[in-house]
Amino acid sequence: MARQCCPSLLCIAICPLAVPNFWHHHFGKVAVFWALACAMPMFFVHGGGTALHSIAHALIADYIPFIIFVGSLYTVAGGIHISSSFIGRPIVNTAFLALGAVCANLMGTTGAAMLLIRPLIAANEHRRYDMHTFVFFIFIVANIAGSLTPLGDPPLFLGFLRGVHFFWTTEHVLLPMLTAVGLLLAIYFITDTILFNKEKAEFLEKEKHYPKVPFHIDGKINFILLAIIVGAVLMAGIWHTGVSVSVLGVHLSGEGLLRDVIFLIAAGLSLKLTSKEVREANQFGWDPILEVAKLFFGIFVTIVPVLEMLRAGLDGAFAPVVALVTNPDGTPNNAMYFWMTGALSSFLDNAPTYLAFFNLAGGEAQVLMTEGAKTLMAISMGAVFMGANSYIGNAPNFMVLSIVQERGLKMPSFFGYLLWSGCILIPTFLLLTWMYLL
């Protein structure tokens, strides 16, 4: 089963970037093909009931709420247009990334990325070298910075639902996050300064002709709608209605359903209340979110067997992986928890990966928050931080990629991005391991 699903995951990951024209016209068919290619063997090997329940749970309990959440944030953030005379000098770009790091914990990595990527593109419109800016934007804003609260990234929200205190991650992950973000901002500023100096004469000549636009925000109503979405996330984690419904054997809580309805209402109100001119100014379109929806449909189905094998622990096909996170004396190997959670989160969905290792570490929030604090910290860091390692590690990564490419700007290929993350992020994560997990 693993042999069947790993090529499918690889194909779904690479096709959008390796053969973009083919993918643009047929990506829905490719995602469905690989989903079926992975699902059908499950039906034959494990029986229709087991396979149907596993796939239904992945789609109904995980995929649909995920797409509703991401789609709502995309729609609402796309209704906010920031106009100004921001010029993409190194200090301005670095300030954008730092602001995004703050916003990521208030409105989630998706909300922060969708809010700031368009004004960042506009600020660098006349820069010759800009690819690195959007790569670091994915590193920081779309991933690592969203590691302090359950609002920041879906894995932490799942931990919150299972009893991890709201500010536990703030207390335990703050220093590693500040270290990582501070180091990346410094690397970015140095890199951008070097590249800016290469084009400085050309840039200064262009700058004379820049139109002076006063700072202004259109679509302010969408900030209220963003707050409503954030409030709905908190509501679903705090308030338990005691109501549930079952769909194809998948139990859905009343608060979860209410949360998703609020998301949809917020998105609908954004479309209704935001003027057409604001969305046109943002060059807002549905292609990025549709591509994410179809891409992650294939991913959510094809990771079902992989995650089931991981959950099987030492009795499953991934027993060697599971053994790596346990020391010979039976104590958890926290460094390996960080790296194994992160390695799988780089190419699978990081939310179920977080849960798999959360359960592997015992699954008891009260125990993990106290005597197992370093293990839970390692799992949280791995799931959130290493989502930045690839374009498919986290949904905002692919959305940023799609928006940037939609503007006609170049981004690294799938493997080109892996080279960026390998050269910059992996040494950073090794440093974090030495400083906080050994």
ZAMIGU-601998 format. One record per residue (C-alpha): residue number from 1; x, y, z. Coordinates in pm, 1 decimal. Layout:
% ZAMIGU-601998
PT seq        x        y        z
PT NUM        X        Y        Z
...
***
This chain:
% ZAMIGU-601998
PT seq        x        y        z
PT   1      0.0      0.0      0.0
PT   2    283.6    239.8     79.9
PT   3    436.8    164.0   -260.1
PT   4    110.4    266.0   -422.1
PT   5     56.9    587.9   -229.6
PT   6    409.0    732.7   -219.5
PT   7    435.1    767.3   -602.3
PT   8     88.1    922.5   -606.8
PT   9    186.1   1179.2   -343.4
PT  10    504.4   1252.9   -536.7
PT  11    313.8   1294.8   -864.0
PT  12     54.0   1523.9   -708.2
PT  13    334.1   1728.2   -552.3
PT  14    549.3   1761.0   -863.3
PT  15    299.4   1789.5  -1152.1
PT  16    179.2   2145.5  -1074.4
PT  17    537.8   2265.9  -1097.0
PT  18    700.0   2026.8  -1345.2
PT  19    425.3   2033.0  -1611.3
PT  20    223.0   2348.0  -1532.5
PT  21     35.0   2367.1  -1863.7
PT  22    -80.2   2004.6  -1841.5
PT  23   -166.4   2049.2  -1473.8
PT  24   -362.8   2370.0  -1535.3
PT  25   -597.5   2191.2  -1775.1
PT  26   -616.0   1847.6  -1610.3
PT  27   -523.7   1883.8  -1242.1
PT  28   -869.8   1779.6  -1124.0
PT  29   -851.7   1459.0  -1325.7
PT  30   -498.5   1381.5  -1202.6
PT  31   -596.6   1430.7   -837.4
PT  32   -904.8   1209.3   -876.5
PT  33   -705.9    943.3  -1065.9
PT  34   -444.9    910.0   -791.0
PT  35   -709.8    921.1   -520.2
PT  36   -886.8    628.3   -687.3
PT  37   -557.4    447.9   -751.9
PT  38   -487.2    464.5   -380.0
PT  39   -843.4    399.6   -259.1
PT  40   -927.4     96.9   -472.8
PT  41   -650.9   -128.9   -330.4
PT  42   -772.8    -34.6     18.6
PT  43  -1120.4   -162.3    -70.3
PT  44   -981.9   -493.2   -198.5
PT  45   -728.8   -548.7     81.5
PT  46   -917.7   -422.3    386.5
PT  47  -1279.1   -451.6    275.4
PT  48  -1529.9   -192.3    168.4
PT  49  -1645.2    -97.0    518.9
PT  50  -1300.2    -23.2    660.1
PT  51  -1180.3    156.4    348.6
PT  52  -1498.5    361.1    317.1
PT  53  -1482.4    469.0    681.1
PT  54  -1114.9    572.2    658.2
PT  55  -1162.4    770.8    337.8
PT  56  -1491.6    922.1    455.0
PT  57  -1324.2   1034.2    777.5
PT  58  -1036.9   1192.8    583.3
PT  59  -1273.1   1380.4    351.5
PT  60  -1568.2   1465.9    575.9
PT  61  -1394.2   1525.4    908.9
PT  62  -1068.0   1672.6    779.7
PT  63  -1070.4   1780.5    413.7
PT  64  -1405.6   1961.1    391.8
PT  65  -1355.4   2170.2    710.6
PT  66   -998.6   2240.4    596.6
PT  67  -1110.7   2372.3    256.8
PT  68  -1395.6   2573.0    409.2
PT  69  -1151.8   2735.1    653.3
PT  70   -879.1   2805.4    397.9
PT  71  -1130.4   2917.1    134.3
PT  72  -1304.4   3154.0    374.8
PT  73   -975.9   3315.5    478.0
PT  74   -873.8   3344.1    113.3
PT  75  -1204.8   3510.5     22.9
PT  76  -1211.8   3752.5    316.0
PT  77   -843.5   3849.2    296.9
PT  78   -884.0   3895.0    -78.8
PT  79  -1137.4   4168.5     -6.0
PT  80   -880.3   4387.8    170.2
PT  81   -677.4   4611.1    -57.9
PT  82   -382.0   4802.3     83.1
PT  83   -264.0   5085.8   -140.0
PT  84     46.4   5285.8    -63.8
PT  85    379.4   5400.9   -196.6
PT  86    569.7   5120.3    -25.0
PT  87    894.4   5064.4   -210.9
PT  88   1060.1   4725.5   -183.7
PT  89   1384.0   4834.6    -23.7
PT  90   1548.4   4578.9    209.0
PT  91   1430.6   4746.1    528.8
PT  92   1070.9   4773.1    399.7
PT  93   1060.0   4411.4    285.0
PT  94   1204.9   4293.6    616.1
PT  95    941.7   4496.0    800.9
PT  96    669.4   4328.3    588.4
PT  97    799.2   3984.7    688.1
PT  98    817.3   4084.4   1055.5
PT  99    461.7   4222.2   1042.5
PT 100    346.9   3898.4    880.7
PT 101    511.6   3703.2   1162.9
PT 102    298.3   3893.2   1415.4
PT 103    -21.7   3859.1   1210.8
PT 104     28.7   3482.6   1163.5
PT 105    -57.7   3418.8   1527.7
PT 106   -359.1   3650.0   1526.7
PT 107   -531.7   3537.5   1207.5
PT 108   -346.6   3218.9   1116.9
PT 109    -76.3   3160.9    860.8
PT 110   -334.0   3147.3    580.9
PT 111   -499.0   3475.2    678.7
PT 112   -168.7   3658.1    726.1
PT 113    -25.2   3525.2    400.3
PT 114   -333.9   3617.4    198.4
PT 115   -353.4   3962.7    357.1
PT 116      8.9   4063.7    296.9
PT 117    125.4   3882.6    -16.9
PT 118    -44.5   4124.1   -256.6
PT 119     92.6   4448.0   -105.2
PT 120    435.1   4280.6    -84.5
PT 121    414.4   4198.4   -455.8
PT 122    314.5   4559.1   -530.3
PT 123    602.1   4695.9   -321.5
PT 124    850.2   4488.1   -522.5
PT 125    688.6   4547.7   -858.6
PT 126    992.5   4730.6   -994.3
PT 127   1258.6   4512.5   -835.7
PT 128   1465.7   4295.8  -1068.9
PT 129   1545.0   4045.1   -791.0
PT 130   1232.4   3947.3   -599.7
PT 131   1205.6   3566.8   -596.7
PT 132   1391.7   3533.6   -266.6
PT 133   1145.2   3772.0   -100.0
PT 134    850.7   3543.2   -168.7
PT 135   1047.8   3233.1    -67.4
PT 136   1127.9   3388.0    272.4
PT 137    764.2   3501.8    295.8
PT 138    661.6   3134.2    274.5
PT 139    927.6   3036.5    529.2
PT 140    826.4   3294.4    788.7
PT 141    469.8   3415.9    739.5
PT 142    309.0   3103.8    591.3
PT 143    470.2   2864.6    838.8
PT 144    720.4   2921.4   1120.8
PT 145    566.8   3235.9   1272.7
PT 146    227.8   3068.5   1322.8
PT 147    354.4   2848.0   1604.0
PT 148    248.1   3031.6   1918.5
PT 149   -127.5   2981.2   1944.9
PT 150   -392.7   2737.5   1819.4
PT 151   -503.7   3014.7   1582.4
PT 152   -168.0   3007.9   1407.1
PT 153   -169.6   2667.4   1238.8
PT 154   -414.7   2371.7   1218.7
PT 155   -191.7   2119.5   1405.9
PT 156   -186.7   2339.9   1714.9
PT 157   -562.6   2382.3   1695.4
PT 158   -601.0   2003.0   1695.7
PT 159   -383.1   1991.1   2005.7
PT 160   -603.7   2258.5   2163.3
PT 161   -911.1   2045.6   2092.4
PT 162   -741.0   1755.0   2270.2
PT 163   -671.2   1948.9   2585.8
PT 164   -349.6   2145.9   2527.8
PT 165   -393.1   2484.4   2696.3
PT 166   -436.2   2782.7   2464.0
PT 167   -115.0   2958.8   2570.5
PT 168     93.9   2644.9   2632.5
PT 169    263.4   2671.2   2294.7
PT 170    322.1   3044.2   2348.7
PT 171    510.7   2968.3   2667.6
PT 172    716.1   2675.9   2533.8
PT 173    769.8   2757.2   2164.8
PT 174    823.3   3134.7   2192.0
PT 175   1203.6   3121.7   2221.7
PT 176   1254.1   2869.0   1938.1
PT 177   1017.8   3067.7   1715.5
PT 178   1190.6   3398.4   1790.7
PT 179   1528.1   3236.6   1728.5
PT 180   1417.4   3091.9   1393.6
PT 181   1232.3   3402.1   1273.7
PT 182   1506.5   3637.9   1394.3
PT 183   1774.6   3435.1   1218.8
PT 184   1572.7   3411.8    897.0
PT 185   1498.0   3785.7    899.9
PT 186   1869.3   3857.4    940.2
PT 187   1959.8   3620.4    654.8
PT 188   1688.6   3775.1    439.7
PT 189   1796.5   4134.0    512.3
PT 190   2158.6   4056.1    422.2
PT 191   2054.0   3869.7    106.3
PT 192   1812.2   4141.0     -4.7
PT 193   2066.3   4414.6     63.9
PT 194   2327.7   4240.3   -152.3
PT 195   2078.4   4190.8   -437.6
PT 196   1940.0   4543.3   -399.5
PT 197   2289.1   4689.5   -434.3
PT 198   2330.0   4500.4   -762.1
PT 199   2030.7   4682.4   -908.4
PT 200   2049.4   5003.8   -706.8
PT 201   2131.1   5242.4   -992.9
PT 202   1854.8   5097.2  -1210.1
PT 203   1613.9   5096.4   -915.1
PT 204   1681.8   5459.3   -820.8
PT 205   1618.8   5567.9  -1177.7
PT 206   1283.7   5386.7  -1181.4
PT 207   1195.9   5528.8   -838.8
PT 208   1187.7   5882.6   -979.8
PT 209    883.6   5788.2  -1185.1
PT 210    691.7   5600.8   -913.2
PT 211    345.6   5748.0   -852.9
PT 212    299.4   5874.2   -497.9
PT 213      3.6   5691.0   -348.5
PT 214   -113.6   5776.0      4.8
PT 215   -155.5   5485.0    243.9
PT 216   -514.2   5364.0    232.4
PT 217   -705.2   5043.4    310.7
PT 218  -1018.4   4951.5    119.4
PT 219  -1255.7   4675.0    224.2
PT 220  -1217.7   4741.1    598.3
PT 221  -1536.3   4542.9    667.9
PT 222  -1330.8   4233.1    599.8
PT 223  -1123.8   4291.7    914.3
PT 224  -1445.7   4242.2   1111.4
PT 225  -1515.8   3925.8    912.2
PT 226  -1162.1   3800.8    983.8
PT 227  -1227.4   3859.1   1354.8
PT 228  -1551.8   3660.4   1322.7
PT 229  -1361.3   3369.4   1165.0
PT 230  -1101.7   3378.6   1444.8
PT 231  -1381.6   3392.3   1700.8
PT 232  -1550.9   3091.4   1540.8
PT 233  -1227.0   2892.2   1571.6
PT 234  -1205.1   2977.2   1941.3
PT 235  -1574.2   2903.0   1993.6
PT 236  -1540.3   2554.4   1847.7
PT 237  -1249.9   2477.8   2080.0
PT 238  -1406.6   2612.9   2399.8
PT 239  -1781.4   2552.5   2370.9
PT 240  -1907.3   2194.7   2354.7
PT 241  -2269.7   2177.9   2245.1
PT 242  -2318.1   1808.9   2323.3
PT 243  -2482.4   1777.3   1981.2
PT 244  -2340.7   1555.1   1707.4
PT 245  -2446.3   1405.0   1378.4
PT 246  -2311.2   1105.7   1191.0
PT 247  -2238.7   1107.3    818.0
PT 248  -2118.3    778.3    668.5
PT 249  -2005.9    675.5   1015.6
PT 250  -1813.6    998.5   1073.1
PT 251  -1924.0   1186.6   1384.9
PT 252  -1941.5   1563.5   1344.7
PT 253  -1985.6   1783.9   1650.9
PT 254  -2244.8   2058.0   1663.7
PT 255  -1982.5   2321.5   1743.8
PT 256  -1771.6   2207.6   1448.3
PT 257  -2065.7   2233.8   1211.0
PT 258  -2159.9   2575.6   1350.4
PT 259  -1799.0   2689.5   1305.1
PT 260  -1800.8   2587.5    938.8
PT 261  -2135.3   2759.2    880.5
PT 262  -1994.5   3079.9   1031.2
PT 263  -1692.9   3050.8    800.1
PT 264  -1919.9   3021.3    496.9
PT 265  -2140.2   3310.7    610.4
PT 266  -1832.1   3529.2    661.1
PT 267  -1707.0   3443.1    310.9
PT 268  -2051.3   3512.7    163.2
PT 269  -2076.9   3847.8    340.8
PT 270  -1730.4   3938.9    215.9
PT 271  -1835.8   3873.4   -142.8
PT 272  -2156.3   4069.5    -88.0
PT 273  -2013.4   4368.3     99.3
PT 274  -1682.3   4416.9    -80.9
PT 275  -1695.2   4625.4   -394.2
PT 276  -1595.1   4474.7   -726.3
PT 277  -1329.8   4744.8   -766.5
PT 278  -1147.3   4632.1   -449.8
PT 279  -1117.5   4272.8   -569.1
PT 280  -1012.8   4388.3   -914.3
PT 281   -742.0   4603.4   -754.0
PT 282   -618.6   4288.4   -577.5
PT 283   -641.9   4093.9   -904.8
PT 284   -851.3   3850.9   -702.8
PT 285   -936.0   3525.6   -876.4
PT 286  -1054.6   3178.1   -782.4
PT 287   -782.3   2977.6   -954.7
PT 288   -542.2   2959.5   -655.5
PT 289   -803.4   2827.6   -411.4
PT 290   -951.5   2588.7   -670.2
PT 291   -606.0   2448.9   -737.4
PT 292   -546.1   2405.1   -363.4
PT 293   -885.2   2234.3   -324.6
PT 294   -815.3   1981.4   -600.4
PT 295   -451.9   1928.0   -506.2
PT 296   -529.8   1864.5   -140.2
PT 297   -824.3   1639.6   -226.2
PT 298   -573.8   1402.7   -381.2
PT 299   -331.5   1445.3    -90.9
PT 300   -593.4   1387.1    180.9
PT 301   -702.6   1060.5     19.5
PT 302   -357.3    929.1    -62.3
PT 303   -218.2    994.8    287.1
PT 304   -486.5    778.4    452.3
PT 305   -287.9    450.7    427.4
PT 306     37.4    626.3    518.5
PT 307   -107.1    773.4    837.3
PT 308   -278.8    446.6    929.5
PT 309     55.7    267.0    901.4
PT 310    214.6    536.5   1113.8
PT 311    -57.5    504.3   1378.6
PT 312      4.6    128.3   1390.7
PT 313    332.9    209.5   1564.9
PT 314    580.2    -75.5   1602.1
PT 315    325.5   -315.5   1451.7
PT 316    299.8   -122.4   1125.2
PT 317    506.1    -83.3    811.4
PT 318    664.3    231.1    955.0
PT 319    800.0     49.1   1261.6
PT 320   1158.2    165.2   1184.9
PT 321   1037.0    527.2   1182.8
PT 322    853.8    478.0   1511.6
PT 323   1160.2    314.2   1667.5
PT 324   1368.1    621.7   1589.9
PT 325   1168.7    839.3   1831.0
PT 326   1230.7    609.4   2127.9
PT 327   1559.0    577.4   2315.7
PT 328   1689.0    231.5   2418.9
PT 329   1574.1    299.1   2776.7
PT 330   1219.0    367.7   2657.0
PT 331   1231.1    746.1   2700.8
PT 332   1128.7    970.4   2409.9
PT 333   1397.8   1096.6   2175.8
PT 334   1281.8   1456.0   2149.1
PT 335   1520.9   1554.4   1872.1
PT 336   1391.4   1268.0   1657.9
PT 337   1030.1   1358.5   1741.4
PT 338   1105.8   1702.7   1597.8
PT 339   1274.5   1570.3   1283.6
PT 340   1035.6   1281.2   1212.0
PT 341    723.0   1493.7   1269.1
PT 342    880.8   1761.6   1053.2
PT 343    993.8   1526.0    777.5
PT 344    643.1   1385.6    732.1
PT 345    484.1   1730.8    770.5
PT 346    701.6   1853.2    484.6
PT 347    518.4   1636.1    232.8
PT 348    201.2   1517.1    406.7
PT 349    -66.8   1725.5    572.7
PT 350     85.8   1848.9    898.4
PT 351   -237.7   1833.5   1100.9
PT 352   -288.4   1452.5   1094.1
PT 353     88.7   1406.3   1118.9
PT 354     84.5   1609.5   1441.9
PT 355   -196.3   1391.0   1575.5
PT 356    -15.3   1069.2   1482.8
PT 357    295.6   1167.4   1680.2
PT 358     85.1   1323.9   1958.4
PT 359    -82.1    985.7   2004.8
PT 360    248.7    801.8   1967.3
PT 361    383.4   1010.5   2257.9
PT 362     94.8    898.3   2477.3
PT 363   -193.8   1117.6   2365.0
PT 364   -260.5   1253.6   2716.7
PT 365   -248.5   1633.3   2702.4
PT 366   -204.6   1680.3   3078.1
PT 367     94.7   1445.4   3085.2
PT 368    252.7   1589.6   2770.6
PT 369    215.6   1947.2   2895.9
PT 370    405.5   1864.6   3216.6
PT 371    652.9   1578.4   3230.3
PT 372    640.9   1537.4   2851.8
PT 373    669.3   1910.1   2777.7
PT 374    984.5   1885.1   2568.3
PT 375    833.2   1604.2   2359.9
PT 376    515.6   1803.7   2292.2
PT 377    728.3   2108.3   2211.5
PT 378    928.6   1899.7   1961.9
PT 379    611.3   1767.3   1795.8
PT 380    458.6   2117.1   1776.8
PT 381    775.6   2268.1   1633.4
PT 382    821.8   1989.0   1379.4
PT 383    463.8   2006.4   1250.0
PT 384    457.6   2386.7   1213.3
PT 385    816.6   2480.3   1133.0
PT 386    887.9   2212.7    874.7
PT 387    571.3   2276.4    679.0
PT 388    798.5   2534.8    516.4
PT 389   1025.5   2266.8    369.2
PT 390    817.7   2214.4     53.6
PT 391    540.1   2382.1   -141.2
PT 392    291.1   2117.9    -24.4
PT 393    393.2   2123.0    341.2
PT 394    119.4   2375.9    422.0
PT 395   -174.1   2508.6    219.3
PT 396    -65.6   2877.9    231.1
PT 397    262.6   2781.0     61.1
PT 398     84.7   2668.5   -252.5
PT 399   -158.5   2960.3   -241.7
PT 400    128.2   3211.0   -223.3
PT 401    299.3   3029.3   -510.1
PT 402    -17.3   3044.0   -721.5
PT 403    -78.1   3414.2   -654.5
PT 404    282.5   3510.1   -730.0
PT 405    284.6   3308.0  -1053.1
PT 406    -56.0   3449.0  -1146.5
PT 407    109.8   3794.1  -1144.7
PT 408    364.8   3667.7  -1399.1
PT 409    652.0   3648.5  -1148.9
PT 410    901.4   3363.7  -1131.2
PT 411    924.1   3120.7   -842.4
PT 412   1154.1   2821.5   -789.3
PT 413   1047.0   2484.8   -924.5
PT 414    941.2   2214.8   -677.5
PT 415   1297.4   2086.0   -648.1
PT 416   1438.3   2438.0   -671.4
PT 417   1235.6   2532.6   -365.2
PT 418   1365.9   2221.0   -187.0
PT 419   1717.0   2351.0   -257.5
PT 420   1628.7   2685.8    -97.3
PT 421   1477.2   2519.4    209.8
PT 422   1760.4   2266.9    232.0
PT 423   2029.7   2535.8    228.9
PT 424   1854.4   2781.1    463.5
PT 425   1599.4   2598.6    678.6
PT 426   1776.9   2271.3    752.1
PT 427   2081.3   2443.6    912.0
PT 428   1837.5   2662.2   1107.5
PT 429   1651.2   2356.2   1234.4
PT 430   1977.9   2184.4   1327.4
PT 431   2065.0   2489.3   1536.6
PT 432   1722.5   2480.4   1705.6
PT 433   1769.5   2110.0   1781.2
PT 434   2102.9   2178.7   1950.9
PT 435   1972.4   2479.8   2143.6
PT 436   1632.8   2355.1   2263.2
PT 437   1585.8   1978.1   2218.4
PT 438   1907.5   1804.9   2320.0
***
